[in-house]
Amino acid sequence: MPEPPTPTKLPPLRLEDILDVATKDCHWTPAQAREADLWYRRFLLLSLQRGGRPVYGISEKSDCLWHAHIAYTKRYRADCQRIFGAYLDHTPTHGGTKTFRAKKLAAAKALYMKTFGAIPPDMAIACY
């Protein structure tokens, strides 16, 4: 049986009010908020393309937006169910060696570059 096609876009996701909260909490400029939104959606798309497994790396601003999204638990759960068919866990990485984390982060950067032709400018957080 052939593999199902790889999703090329994220299903519609309403984040405007959550982005407003994150913008205030994180003291972002409008440009920084747009950047966080763009890279968070790209992170979600990569996670969708990986069968609902999150990518190992995320930008700092996108991670702040992810936290804000998760804080709206019912909505986050419903969004995950609709997009992934299951809850997308957030697991910060504090374990493993520095070399292990560096390799995983490098692989995530390569995935972003391959898929989008760019890497999040503030990508320094390893999580999955």
C-alpha positions as CSV (number, residue, x, y, z in Angstrom):
1,M,0.0,0.0,0.0
2,P,1.5,3.4,-0.9
3,E,2.4,5.9,1.8
4,P,-0.1,8.7,2.3
5,P,1.0,12.1,0.9
6,T,3.1,14.3,3.1
7,P,1.0,17.3,4.3
8,T,2.3,20.6,2.7
9,K,0.2,22.9,4.8
10,L,-1.2,23.2,8.3
11,P,-5.0,23.0,8.7
12,P,-6.5,26.3,9.7
13,L,-5.5,27.3,13.2
14,R,-6.9,30.4,15.0
15,L,-4.2,31.8,17.3
16,E,-4.8,35.6,17.2
17,D,-6.0,35.9,20.7
18,I,-3.3,33.6,22.1
19,L,-0.7,35.5,20.1
20,D,-1.9,38.8,21.6
21,V,-1.4,37.3,25.1
22,A,2.1,36.0,24.3
23,T,3.0,39.4,22.7
24,K,2.1,41.2,25.9
25,D,3.6,38.6,28.2
26,C,6.9,38.5,26.2
27,H,7.0,42.2,25.4
28,W,7.3,41.5,21.7
29,T,7.1,44.1,18.9
30,P,4.5,43.3,16.2
31,A,7.4,42.0,14.0
32,Q,8.6,39.7,16.7
33,A,5.0,38.4,17.2
34,R,4.6,37.7,13.5
35,E,8.0,35.9,13.5
36,A,6.9,33.7,16.5
37,D,3.6,32.9,14.8
38,L,5.3,32.0,11.5
39,W,7.9,29.7,13.1
40,Y,5.4,28.1,15.5
41,R,3.1,27.2,12.6
42,R,6.1,25.8,10.8
43,F,7.1,23.8,13.8
44,L,3.6,22.4,13.9
45,L,3.6,21.5,10.2
46,L,7.0,19.7,10.6
47,S,5.5,17.8,13.6
48,L,2.4,16.9,11.4
49,Q,4.7,15.7,8.6
50,R,6.5,13.5,11.2
51,G,3.3,11.8,12.2
52,G,2.6,13.9,15.2
53,R,6.0,13.6,16.6
54,P,7.4,17.1,17.4
55,V,10.7,18.3,15.9
56,Y,13.6,18.3,18.3
57,G,14.2,22.1,18.0
58,I,12.1,25.2,18.2
59,S,12.8,28.9,18.3
60,E,12.7,30.7,21.6
61,K,9.8,32.9,20.5
62,S,7.9,30.0,19.1
63,D,8.4,28.1,22.3
64,C,6.9,31.0,24.2
65,L,3.9,30.9,21.9
66,W,3.6,27.1,22.3
67,H,3.5,27.6,26.1
68,A,0.8,30.2,25.7
69,H,-1.2,27.9,23.4
70,I,-0.8,25.0,25.9
71,A,-2.1,27.3,28.7
72,Y,-5.5,27.3,26.9
73,T,-5.7,23.6,27.7
74,K,-9.1,22.7,26.2
75,R,-8.4,24.6,23.1
76,Y,-4.9,23.2,22.7
77,R,-6.2,19.7,23.2
78,A,-8.9,20.2,20.6
79,D,-6.4,21.8,18.1
80,C,-4.1,18.9,18.6
81,Q,-6.8,16.4,18.1
82,R,-8.0,18.1,14.9
83,I,-4.5,18.5,13.5
84,F,-2.6,15.4,14.7
85,G,-5.3,13.1,15.9
86,A,-3.7,13.1,19.3
87,Y,-2.2,15.4,21.9
88,L,1.2,16.9,21.0
89,D,3.3,16.7,24.1
90,H,5.9,19.4,25.0
91,T,8.9,17.8,26.6
92,P,11.9,20.1,27.4
93,T,15.2,18.3,27.1
94,H,17.4,18.6,30.1
95,G,18.9,15.1,29.9
96,G,21.4,13.6,27.6
97,T,24.8,14.8,26.8
98,K,25.7,18.2,25.3
99,T,26.9,16.4,22.2
100,F,23.5,14.5,21.9
101,R,21.5,17.7,22.2
102,A,23.8,19.5,19.7
103,K,23.3,16.7,17.2
104,K,19.6,16.7,17.6
105,L,19.4,20.4,17.3
106,A,21.6,20.3,14.1
107,A,19.3,17.7,12.6
108,A,16.3,19.9,13.4
109,K,17.9,22.9,11.8
110,A,18.7,20.8,8.7
111,L,15.0,19.8,8.5
112,Y,13.8,23.4,8.7
113,M,16.3,24.4,6.0
114,K,15.2,21.5,3.8
115,T,11.5,22.2,4.2
116,F,11.4,26.0,4.4
117,G,14.8,27.2,3.0
118,A,15.5,28.9,6.3
119,I,16.1,28.3,10.0
120,P,14.3,30.1,12.8
121,P,16.6,33.0,13.7
122,D,16.5,32.4,17.4
123,M,16.5,28.6,17.3
124,A,18.4,27.5,20.4
125,I,15.9,25.4,22.3
126,A,15.9,21.7,22.2
127,C,12.6,20.1,23.0
128,Y,10.4,17.4,21.5
